[in-house]
Every structure is written in C-alpha cells, then in structure tokens.
C-alpha cells in the first residue's frame, strides 16, 4: 500500500511571497532588480499562474533575506509537516 503525502499548499507559499514583498514596501520592479528575476515571473507566481522553480525560490529567498526553509514551511499549512525519521 502506498501512502501519499498531503498536497503542498502553494496558495500559502505565494501569499507568503506577497506578504514579505509588501512588508518591505517593494514593488515587483524592486524585487525583480534584487532577485535577478523577471517582473512577469514574480507577478505570475504571486497570482498563482506558475509555481516557480527551486532556483527561482532560492533567488527570492536571498533577495528577501529569508531562509529558504521558512518559505517552504508554508507548503505544509493545513497539515502536519514531516518529522525527522528515526534511523
């Protein structure tokens, strides 16, 4: 029997990005300049049209001075995050 993990909460992830950007008072243009990403990419992520790649989220984390694990912890909103398995 295969047990699948719960679906990631991509809505929470994109909302966290929007919250962090707004908390700094940054426009899409400002975040684009600081992250090296296209303005259009940022808009599409925040509007839920795309998820973005790991490389994209890495660039955003650096631009926002936010640890990547803090971003990705929002993916577990609504369910228990995984725990470290005993070896």
SVG drawing of the C-alpha trace seen along z (x, -y; Angstrom):
<svg xmlns="http://www.w3.org/2000/svg" viewBox="-6 -51 27 53">
<polyline fill="none" stroke="black" stroke-width="0.4" points="0.0,0.0 1.4,-3.4 0.7,-6.4 0.9,-9.7 1.9,-12.9 -0.7,-15.7 -0.8,-18.2 1.5,-21.2 -0.2,-24.4 1.0,-26.5 -1.5,-29.2 0.2,-29.8 3.6,-29.9 2.6,-32.6 0.8,-34.6 4.0,-34.5 5.9,-35.9 3.4,-38.7 3.5,-39.4 7.2,-39.6 7.4,-41.8 4.7,-44.1 6.3,-44.2 9.4,-45.7 7.4,-48.1 8.9,-46.7 7.2,-46.8 7.5,-44.0 10.2,-46.0 12.2,-46.4 12.1,-42.6 12.9,-41.8 16.0,-44.0 17.1,-42.5 16.5,-38.9 17.5,-38.9 14.1,-37.5 11.7,-38.9 8.9,-41.1 6.5,-39.0 7.7,-35.8 7.0,-37.5 3.6,-38.5 2.7,-35.1 4.0,-33.4 2.0,-35.8 -1.1,-35.4 -0.9,-31.6 -0.3,-31.1 3.0,-29.3 4.8,-27.7 8.4,-28.7 11.4,-26.6 13.7,-25.8 16.2,-28.2 13.5,-30.9 12.7,-30.4 16.4,-30.4 16.8,-33.8 13.8,-35.1 15.0,-33.9 18.3,-35.7 16.7,-38.9 14.3,-38.9 16.9,-37.8 14.6,-34.9 15.8,-31.4 14.5,-29.0 13.1,-26.6 10.9,-29.4 9.4,-29.9 8.9,-26.2 7.5,-25.6 4.3,-27.4 3.8,-24.5 2.6,-22.4 0.0,-25.0 -3.2,-23.0 -1.4,-19.7 1.4,-18.4 4.9,-18.9 7.0,-15.8 9.1,-14.9 12.6,-13.6 12.6,-9.8 14.4,-7.7 17.3,-5.9"/>
</svg>
